Amino acid sequence: MKTAKKPKTSSKTQKTAKSPKVAKPTRAVSAASAKYVASGLKPKNETRVEIKPAKGRPMLTWVGKKPLRHAIAYPAQLVESFNVQSSIKNRKSEIWTDWPKDIPQTGLLFHGDNKEVLAHLLANGFRGKVKLIYIDPPFDSGADYVRKVSLRSSNGTSLFDSESYTLGEQVQYTDIWANDNYLQFVYERLSLIKELLDEDGTFWLHCDYRQSHYLKCLCDEVFNRNNFVTEIVWKRSMPRGNVQHGLSVANDSVLVYSKGIEPKWHPPLLPYSDEYMARFTNKDKNGRHYVLDSLISPNPDRPNLDYVWNGVRKVWRVTKDKMAEYEKQGRLEYTSNRIARFKRYMDELKGRPLTTIWDDIFPVNSQADEREDYPTQKPEALLERIIATGTDGGDIVLDCFLGSGTTAVIAQKLGRRWIGADINKGAIQTTAKRLQSVIQERVESAKSKTQTLPGLEDEETPSPAQLGFAVYRVNDYDLQIQHNEAFNLAVEHLGMARTKTDAFFDGTLGKKLVKIVPFNHPVTPLDLEEVRRELNNRPDEERDIVLVGLGKEVAIEAWLDECNKLRKQGNIPNKIEVIELRSDPKYGGFFTHEPAKAKASFKRTDKGVEITIDDFISPTILERLKQQNKHNPLFQPQVNDWRSMVDSVIIDSAFDGKVFNITLADIPEKKKDLVDGKYVVEAKKGATIAVKVTDMLGEEVLVIKSS
């Protein structure tokens, strides 16, 4: 395997820097991005991307297995960019020679289904360019993964009851699968991932006991069994609540595969333990500490190492010539029985070799500075070790299950180029916020000392590959209220019992099976036909069925009448009914989304344009507070400071109506801190200023004003 010098990294967590209140506008990304949007390389509608068939063995079989022969690549729309302009030097342009010429030379953050994102990358010049891909997909755990959400409060008095207030939990994704569907889901993405990897690149798959055996078979098929590199066992310091036959689960697995036969591989050396270092009690005449190591081989069946040294015949660890070299160097010391021992000096130790058991990296606990209250967040130290092992500075790192953004954050800190993707908008917002803080912190730190970034004068310290990133949307997953959250509100509203073992039905209402139709469309006859097909596959199922939706098409009533006629004739046992959450006599009145609103004033002064956010209101947050206190109508929480509902404020001082280029970001360092609400930016006369306010639930409000 190829080796390279290990970058010197720090295990300490970098704290988020305070956001600047005055900044100059930047447009560096937008010009290149505009070219990317108009580029002929970017598909106008969609592009068919061919995928090579997997030929590895053994091959796993499941119901509905279908090899991915091609994928459809959709266009990507640039929606936001962040780029720091300063006199601080960026990484030299040579590292971008392999980068597609019409794509901005910056970090790339994609919001969309990762299957479509991966196909988009293949269609736009990234095939065979990525050096390391890490994914942490759903574990098929049967759990809802939630993010804890609370209002901001600098002193706990933003509410009239003088207590800080939680908004409860926001579902990020539901990890409930039929096993066959789960395997097909991963199989398709592995096929795309392999196409993106460089020949000396590595793929890291994070999993646990539930699917690790199946996932290894999938990887053997896609990457070839001979390209299996190793399996890492990450021992968590605290076991999970999951207990299997009396044994608490305390570890995850990371499967590592390569694209070619010689992957880039230089695992870092670890510090020696205090117990090991305490063994160096001997001193030579120069005061150097050393310990004596045995030179006798533990394997007696080595005839080429069987010889006499200093009158003693043994099977030694080294050849006779090497032993003579040690003698000449003064590295041998003899026991009373004349047996040679090797002097190992403390000051020559480079570090302890890394093993496949990683028991020195702790999970993100409730007190960690890096904690984002995001489900399945992995510690920065874990990704730091992975990226340092499989890449060098400037290499491309990809994570298409990005989550809280740890992979992109660490790649940024280690001077790697990075690409991230997630279907969840909350993940994109969390990642973008972390990246802005990391980039701005390094720049501000450099400005306060010298006009160069830390590391430019020291080649062992990684310098940044980029000082910005661009956010793209692939297809449209930007719903005002995430389906998962609306789904759980509906479950609570109906009083349903969730069923997490059924791949089709969502739960029960009394003795009836319930299917919740996605809220982005009304219930249609196609939804009803899907239920009928499912029931045909369950001939013994006699329970009645309830479909739940926000609305229903007119044709629904005729379909239900026909279905009930067949039921009366004895042809089908199940009665099917539809609950319309907005108008049903019993279950109507379901909360429908009202968008958040913000008011801001703009004033031009000799310093620039002063922006003041006068008010902000989030009906969704207020509804949550109301619902959580519905049993005590006389004591309802009141939000006295609008800033407690706001997660962040970002400003574009020259908004073009399409791409939001961040020129000022107000991202409070801690949950108890509030946004400032008053800002000054430099803007040309007549320029359009856009202010984006994001609330604690992730909903965004855009206020636009011509200066």
MARSE-466917 format. One record per residue (C-alpha): residue in one letter; x, y, z. Coordinates in steps of 0.25 Angstrom, whole numbers, m for minus. Example, Ala and Ser with C-alpha at 12.3 -4.5 7.8 and 13.67 -1.06 7.14 Angstrom:
BEGIN
 residuo     x     y     z
       A    49   m18    31
       S    55    m4    29
This chain:
BEGIN
 residuo     x     y     z
       M     0     0     0
       K     4    14    m3
       T    10    22     9
       A    11    37    11
       K    14    46    22
       K     3    47    33
       P    m3    61    34
       K    m1    67    48
       T   m15    68    54
       S   m21    73    67
       S   m31    65    75
       K   m36    77    82
       T   m50    82    77
       Q   m49    96    71
       K   m60   105    77
       T   m69   113    68
       A   m64   127    66
       K   m74   139    69
       S   m79   144    56
       P   m74   157    50
       K   m84   168    49
       V   m78   176    38
       A   m73   169    25
       K   m70   172    11
       P   m79   166     0
       T   m73   154    m7
       R   m77   149   m21
       A   m65   139   m24
       V   m74   127   m24
       S   m86   133   m32
       A   m79   135   m45
       A   m73   121   m46
       S   m86   116   m41
       A   m94   123   m52
       K   m85   117   m62
       Y   m87   103   m56
       V  m102   105   m57
       A  m101   110   m71
       S   m91    99   m75
       G   m93    89   m85
       L   m88    78   m76
       K   m99    80   m67
       P  m112    73   m72
       K  m123    82   m76
       N  m133    72   m71
       E  m127    59   m68
       T  m116    50   m72
       R  m115    35   m73
       V  m102    31   m65
       E   m97    16   m69
       I   m93     8   m57
       K   m83    m4   m58
       P   m89   m17   m53
       A   m84   m23   m40
       K   m76   m36   m43
       G   m71   m39   m29
       R   m74   m52   m21
       P   m81   m56   m12
       M   m94   m50   m17
       L  m106   m48    m7
       T  m120   m50   m12
       W  m133   m43    m7
       V  m147   m41   m12
       G  m147   m30   m22
       K  m132   m30   m25
       K  m129   m22   m37
       P  m115   m18   m41
       L  m113    m3   m44
       R  m110    m2   m59
       H  m112    13   m60
       A  m116    25   m52
       I  m123    38   m56
       A  m115    50   m53
       Y  m124    63   m50
       P  m119    77   m51
       A  m114    84   m38
       Q  m119    98   m35
       L  m109   107   m27
       V  m117   113   m15
       E  m107   118    m6
       S   m92   121    m5
       F   m82   125     6
       N   m68   130     2
       V   m58   138    11
       Q   m50   149     3
       S   m38   154    10
       S   m23   155     8
       I   m21   142    14
       K   m15   132     4
       N   m23   120     0
       R   m17   106    m4
       K   m10   107   m17
       S   m18   105   m29
       E   m10    92   m33
       I   m19    83   m25
       W   m31    87   m34
       T   m25    82   m47
       D   m34    69   m46
       W   m47    77   m43
       P   m57    79   m53
       K   m54    92   m60
       D   m69    98   m60
       I   m71    95   m45
       P   m67   105   m34
       Q   m54   102   m27
       T   m60   101   m14
       G   m67    91    m4
       L   m80    85   m10
       L   m92    83    m1
       F  m104    76    m8
       H  m119    76    m3
       G  m126    64    m9
       D  m127    49   m10
       N  m113    43   m10
       K  m116    34   m21
       E  m119    46   m30
       V  m107    54   m24
       L   m97    43   m27
       A  m103    41   m41
       H  m101    56   m43
       L   m87    56   m39
       L   m84    45   m49
       A   m90    52   m60
       N   m83    65   m57
       G   m68    60   m57
       F   m66    54   m43
       R   m65    39   m48
       G   m52    33   m42
       K   m48    46   m35
       V   m52    44   m20
       K   m41    39   m11
       L   m49    35     1
       I   m64    32     3
       Y   m70    31    17
       I   m84    28    19
       D   m92    26    32
       P  m106    21    26
       P  m118    17    34
       F  m115     4    43
       D  m129    m2    41
       S  m131     0    55
       G  m146     2    55
       A  m145    15    62
       D  m149    30    59
       Y  m136    39    60
       V  m140    52    66
       R  m133    65    68
       K  m136    72    82
       V  m140    86    79
       S  m142    97    89
       L  m143   112    89
       R  m131   121    91
       S  m130   129   104
       S  m118   137   109
       N  m123   136   124
       G  m135   127   124
       T  m145   139   124
       S  m149   139   109
       L  m163   133   114
       F  m171   139   124
       D  m171   127   133
       S  m156   130   135
       E  m152   116   130
       S  m144   113   117
       Y  m154   104   109
       T  m152    92   100
       L  m160    90    87
       G  m158    75    88
       E  m152    66    78
       Q  m152    68    63
       V  m152    55    55
       Q  m140    56    45
       Y  m143    42    39
       T  m150    29    42
       D  m141    17    41
       I  m151     6    38
       W  m149    m3    27
       A  m154   m16    21
       N  m141   m24    20
       D  m141   m26     5
       N  m144   m11     3
       Y  m132    m7    12
       L  m123   m16     4
       Q  m127   m11    m9
       F  m126     3    m4
       V  m111     1     0
       Y  m108    m7   m12
       E  m111     4   m22
       R  m103    14   m15
       L   m91     5   m13
       S   m91     3   m29
       L   m91    18   m31
       I   m81    20   m20
       K   m71    11   m26
       E   m72    19   m39
       L   m68    31   m32
       L   m55    26   m25
       D   m41    28   m30
       E   m33    15   m33
       D   m25    17   m20
       G   m37    22   m12
       T   m44    15     0
       F   m59    14     4
       W   m63    14    19
       L   m76     8    23
       H   m81    11    37
       C   m91     0    42
       D   m95    m8    54
       Y   m99   m22    58
       R  m112   m21    51
       Q  m108   m21    37
       S   m92   m22    37
       H   m92   m37    32
       Y  m102   m34    20
       L   m94   m21    17
       K   m81   m28    16
       C   m87   m38     6
       L   m92   m26    m2
       C   m78   m19    m2
       D   m72   m32    m6
       E   m81   m33   m18
       V   m79   m18   m22
       F   m65   m16   m19
       N   m60   m30   m20
       R   m56   m38    m8
       N   m41   m37   m11
       N   m42   m22    m9
       F   m47   m23     5
       V   m36   m15    14
       T   m41   m17    28
       E   m52   m16    38
       I   m51    m5    49
       V   m58    m8    62
       W   m61     5    69
       K   m63     3    84
       R   m72    14    90
       S   m69    18   104
       M   m83    17   108
       P   m92     5   103
       R  m105     8    96
       G  m118     5   103
       N  m120    m7    94
       V  m118   m20   101
       Q  m117   m33    93
       H  m119   m45   102
       G  m113   m38   115
       L  m101   m32   107
       S  m101   m17   105
       V   m97   m13    91
       A   m84    m4    92
       N   m78    m4    78
       D   m80    m1    64
       S   m73    m6    52
       V   m67     1    40
       L   m64    m7    28
       V   m53    m2    19
       Y   m52    m6     4
       S   m43    m1    m7
       K   m45     2   m22
       G   m32    m3   m27
       I   m21   m13   m21
       E   m12    m2   m15
       P   m21     8    m7
       K   m15    20    m1
       W   m13    16    13
       H    m5    23    25
       P   m11    21    38
       P    m7    31    49
       L     2    26    60
       L    m4    27    74
       P     3    32    87
       Y     8    21    96
       S     1    18   109
       D     7    24   122
       E     9     9   127
       Y    17     6   115
       M    26    19   116
       A    28    16   131
       R    36     4   126
       F    48    13   121
       T    55    13   134
       N    69    10   129
       K    79    21   125
       D    91    20   117
       K   104    29   119
       N    97    40   111
       G    85    40   120
       R    76    34   110
       H    65    26   115
       Y    63    12   109
       V    56    m2   111
       L    62   m15   108
       D    54   m24    98
       S    55   m39    96
       L    63   m43    83
       I    58   m57    84
       S    48   m61    73
       P    34   m67    78
       N    34   m76    66
       P    45   m87    67
       D    42   m92    53
       R    52   m82    46
       P    64   m89    42
       N    70   m77    36
       L    70   m70    49
       D    76   m82    57
       Y    90   m78    60
       V   100   m76    72
       W   102   m62    77
       N   112   m59    89
       G   113   m74    92
       V    98   m75    92
       R    90   m83    82
       K    75   m78    80
       V    65   m76    69
       W    67   m60    69
       R    57   m50    63
       V    68   m44    54
       T    79   m49    45
       K    93   m51    49
       D    97   m39    41
       K    87   m30    47
       M    91   m35    61
       A   106   m31    57
       E   101   m17    53
       Y    93   m15    66
       E   106   m19    74
       K   114    m9    66
       Q   104     2    69
       G   104    m1    84
       R    90    m6    84
       L    92   m19    91
       E    92   m22   106
       Y    94   m36   112
       T    88   m44   123
       S    96   m52   133
       N    93   m64   124
       R   100   m56   112
       I    87   m55   105
       A    86   m42    96
       R    75   m32    98
       F    72   m20    90
       K    73    m5    95
       R    60     2    91
       Y    61    17    93
       M    50    26    98
       D    54    37    89
       E    53    29    77
       L    39    25    79
       K    30    30    67
       G    17    25    73
       R     8    12    75
       P     3     5    63
       L   m12     7    61
       T   m20    m6    62
       T   m34   m10    57
       I   m40    m8    71
       W   m42     7    73
       D   m45     9    88
       D   m39    23    90
       I   m50    31    83
       F   m62    35    91
       P   m76    38    86
       V   m82    52    86
       N   m88    54   100
       S   m97    64   105
       Q   m86    73   110
       A   m77    73    97
       D   m74    86    90
       E   m76    80    77
       R   m90    74    80
       E  m101    79    70
       D  m113    71    77
       Y  m114    63    64
       P  m117    49    63
       T  m105    39    60
       Q   m95    50    61
       K   m81    44    61
       P   m69    50    68
       E   m59    59    61
       A   m48    50    66
       L   m54    38    59
       L   m54    45    45
       E   m41    51    47
       R   m34    38    48
       I   m42    32    36
       I   m39    44    27
       A   m24    44    32
       T   m22    30    29
       G   m28    30    15
       T   m25    43     9
       D   m14    54     7
       G   m16    69     8
       G   m24    74    m4
       D   m31    60    m7
       I   m46    60    m9
       V   m55    54     2
       L   m69    50     0
       D   m80    47    10
       C   m94    45     4
       F  m101    42    17
       L   m96    55    23
       G  m105    57    35
       S   m99    67    45
       G   m87    70    35
       T   m76    64    43
       T   m69    58    31
       A   m69    72    23
       V   m65    80    36
       I   m52    71    38
       A   m49    70    23
       Q   m49    86    24
       K   m40    86    36
       L   m30    76    30
       G   m29    83    17
       R   m36    73     8
       R   m47    77    m2
       W   m60    72     1
       I   m74    68    m4
       G   m86    65     5
       A  m101    62     2
       D  m113    59    10
       I  m128    58     7
       N  m131    65    21
       K  m132    80    20
       G  m129    81    35
       A  m115    73    32
       I  m112    83    21
       Q  m115    95    31
       T  m107    89    42
       T   m95    86    33
       A   m95   100    27
       K   m95   106    40
       R   m84    98    46
       L   m75   101    33
       Q   m77   116    33
       S   m72   116    48
       V   m60   107    45
       I   m56   115    33
       Q   m58   129    39
       E   m51   124    52
       R   m38   121    45
       V   m39   134    37
       E   m41   142    49
       S   m30   135    56
       A   m20   137    45
       K   m24   152    44
       S   m21   154    59
       K    m7   149    58
       T    m1   149    44
       Q    m7   151    30
       T    m5   136    27
       L   m13   124    32
       P    m7   115    42
       G     0   105    35
       L     5   112    23
       E    19   114    29
       D    18   100    35
       E    16    89    25
       E    12    79    35
       T     0    87    39
       P   m11    86    28
       S   m15    99    21
       P   m29   100    16
       A   m33    95     2
       Q   m44   105     1
       L   m50   116     9
       G   m64   115     5
       F   m75   105     0
       A   m87   105    m9
       V  m101    99    m6
       Y  m108    92   m17
       R  m122    86   m18
       V  m124    73   m27
       N  m139    71   m30
       D  m148    78   m20
       Y  m148    73    m5
       D  m150    87     1
       L  m163    85     8
       Q  m168    96    17
       I  m171    85    28
       Q  m163    72    27
       H  m172    60    24
       N  m166    53    36
       E  m170    64    46
       A  m184    65    40
       F  m185    50    40
       N  m183    50    55
       L  m192    62    58
       A  m203    54    51
       V  m200    41    59
       E  m201    49    72
       H  m214    57    67
       L  m221    43    63
       G  m216    36    76
       M  m210    25    67
       A  m202    14    72
       R  m189    13    63
       T  m185     0    57
       K  m171    m1    54
       T  m170   m15    49
       D  m180   m13    37
       A  m173    m9    25
       F  m186    m3    19
       F  m196     1    29
       D  m192    12    39
       G  m200     7    51
       T  m213     4    57
       L  m225    13    61
       G  m233     3    71
       K  m234   m10    63
       K  m232    m3    49
       L  m219    m2    41
       V  m215    12    37
       K  m207    17    25
       I  m203    32    25
       V  m202    37    11
       P  m190    47     9
       F  m196    61    12
       N  m190    67    m1
       H  m202    62    m9
       P  m217    58    m6
       V  m221    44    m5
       T  m224    39   m19
       P  m229    26   m25
       L  m215    22   m28
       D  m212    22   m12
       L  m225    13   m11
       E  m220     4   m21
       E  m207     2   m14
       V  m214    m2    m2
       R  m223   m12    m9
       R  m210   m18   m15
       E  m204   m19    m2
       L  m216   m26     4
       N  m216   m36    m8
       N  m202   m40    m3
       R  m208   m42    11
       P  m220   m52     9
       D  m222   m54    24
       E  m223   m40    27
       E  m237   m36    31
       R  m236   m23    39
       D  m242   m10    33
       I  m233     0    27
       V  m232    15    29
       L  m224    24    20
       V  m220    38    26
       G  m217    50    17
       L  m218    65    17
       G  m229    65     6
       K  m235    55    m4
       E  m238    56   m19
       V  m253    56   m23
       A  m251    42   m30
       I  m249    36   m16
       E  m263    35   m12
       A  m267    27   m25
       W  m255    17   m22
       L  m259    15    m8
       D  m274    12   m12
       E  m269     2   m22
       C  m260    m4   m11
       N  m271    m5    m1
       K  m281   m12   m11
       L  m270   m23   m13
       R  m269   m24     2
       K  m284   m26     4
       Q  m284   m37    m7
       G  m273   m44     1
       N  m262   m42    m9
       I  m253   m35     1
       P  m253   m35    16
       N  m247   m21    18
       K  m254    m8    19
       I  m246     4    15
       E  m249    18    19
       V  m241    31    17
       I  m239    42    28
       E  m237    56    23
       L  m230    63    34
       R  m234    77    30
       S  m249    74    30
       D  m253    61    36
       P  m264    63    47
       K  m256    55    57
       Y  m242    57    54
       G  m243    70    47
       G  m235    83    51
       F  m222    77    49
       F  m211    88    50
       T  m208    93    36
       H  m195   100    33
       E  m194   115    33
       P  m181   121    29
       A  m172   129    38
       K  m171   144    36
       A  m160   154    39
       K  m160   170    38
       A  m147   177    36
       S  m143   192    34
       F  m132   197    25
       K  m124   210    26
       R  m112   215    19
       T  m102   223    27
       D   m87   227    25
       K   m83   213    30
       G   m92   205    20
       V  m106   200    21
       E  m111   198    35
       I  m121   186    36
       T  m130   184    48
       I  m139   172    49
       D  m151   178    56
       D  m159   165    58
       F  m160   151    55
       I  m171   141    58
       S  m172   126    55
       P  m186   121    56
       T  m181   106    56
       I  m173   109    69
       L  m185   116    75
       E  m194   104    71
       R  m184    94    78
       L  m184   102    90
       K  m199   103    90
       Q  m200    88    88
       Q  m190    84    99
       N  m199    92   109
       K  m213    89   103
       H  m217    83   116
       N  m214    96   124
       P  m221   107   115
       L  m219   117   126
       F  m204   116   126
       Q  m199   117   112
       P  m184   121   110
       Q  m182   134   104
       V  m169   138    95
       N  m165   152   100
       D  m152   153    91
       W  m154   148    76
       R  m139   145    76
       S  m141   133    85
       M  m148   126    73
       V  m137   129    63
       D  m125   120    61
       S  m117   129    51
       V  m117   141    42
       I  m110   142    29
       I  m109   154    19
       D  m106   155     4
       S  m103   170     1
       A  m104   168   m14
       F  m115   158   m16
       D  m117   154   m30
       G  m131   147   m28
       K  m125   133   m30
       V  m113   130   m22
       F  m111   134    m7
       N   m97   139    m5
       I   m94   140     9
       T   m86   153    13
       L   m90   153    27
       A   m94   142    37
       D   m99   143    51
       I   m98   129    57
       P   m99   129    72
       E   m88   121    78
       K   m96   114    89
       K  m111   111    90
       K  m113   121   101
       D  m107   132    93
       L  m117   141    84
       V  m115   147    70
       D  m111   161    70
       G  m122   166    61
       K  m115   179    57
       Y  m104   179    46
       V   m96   188    36
       V   m92   183    23
       E   m85   190    11
       A   m94   190    m1
       K   m94   198   m14
       K  m106   208   m16
       G  m117   201   m23
       A  m112   187   m19
       T  m123   177   m14
       I  m120   173     1
       A  m126   160     5
       V  m127   155    20
       K  m130   141    23
       V  m135   137    37
       T  m135   122    41
       D  m144   118    53
       M  m140   107    63
       L  m149    97    55
       G  m141   100    42
       E  m151   108    35
       E  m146   120    27
       V  m151   134    24
       L  m145   143    13
       V  m147   158    14
       I  m142   166     2
       K  m140   181     1
       S  m133   190   m10
       S  m123   199    m4
